[in-house]
Structure formats: C-alpha cells, structure tokens
Amino acid sequence: MAVIRTFKFRKRFPNGGLAADLSAESVANGRPDQEHIQIHRKIYLSPPRDINWKDLAWLCVGVSLHSDELSSRFPEGMEIAVHRLTFPLSDYRAEVAALAIDGWLREEFNLPDAGARVEYSPETGSHVFHWGGMQDPFADNF
C-alpha cells in the first residue's frame, strides 16, 4: 500500500519568500479507474479535486522534469497521486507547484537534481524561475 507523504517547499528571500505543502503518493502501474493526466509514456499524474488550472499545469511541468528517469525506473507504469497542494496566498506563485512536486519526487525516489529553482532579482523586484535544461515550459518551439 502506498504512503501519502508531505513535502514542504520553502524559499526565503530578503523581502519575503515562497511556500507550498504538497501531499502525494506513488502507485506502481497506476489505478485504471482514476482520472489522471499522462505526462510521459506510462507516467501519470492524478491531481487533487478542485485544483486551479495554473497549479495543475505547473504540477505537470514539475513531473515532466523527471519523466525520462521515472519511465526508466517504472517501465510498467506509475501514477503520482497528489492529494493536497496548500499554500499561503501571500507567499505563492503557481510555478511553486512545479518546485514542490520536484522536491517531493526527488525525496520519494532519490532522483538527481533536475535544476529547477527560483531566485529573487532585486533589480527587477521579481522572482526568476529556472527549469534545468528546459528554457520555457510552455513554449511551443522546443
């Protein structure tokens, strides 16, 4: 039986920070009766009910960062079932969902760092997200 585990993403900056808690479990071979999204080959994501579309899109990006490695380890298939994604509105941007599931996956499966991170740019007064070798997760020109 799979175990639901919570990953707490926290990133502090001089002017505040970003935070999210993600509770999920992994299920080998997936659950055929559940609604899920195919990320890559037989790697699936089941989101929590009533999730915001932006959060769902960024969860998919976070799983996709590790999709090749997960497909190699689980050729028979695997589902990542996210049960909860919670965050304080003052310390959150939708991209944090990707960083939270990235952290959860790395801890759950001892995966290598894919290069996902966030920094704060004092020059622009905004957060700068990096996605490893992926330039822009939503660009159609890759």
GIHUZI-V743815 format. One line per field, one symbol per residue. psi: psi as a letter, one per 40 degrees, with the letter a starting at -180 (. if undefined). burial: # if it has 9 or more other C-alpha atoms within 8 Angstrom, else .. Layout:
psi->???
burial->???
This chain:
psi->hihhihhhhhhiidebaiiihhhiiihieihdeihihhdhbfhihhiiifiidddddddddddddedddddddgdeiihhhhdihiihddfiidddddddddddddddefiiheehiiihhddefiihiifbehchdehef.
burial->.....####.......############.#.......###.#######......##.###########.##..#..#########.#...##.#############....#..#.#.#.##.......###...........
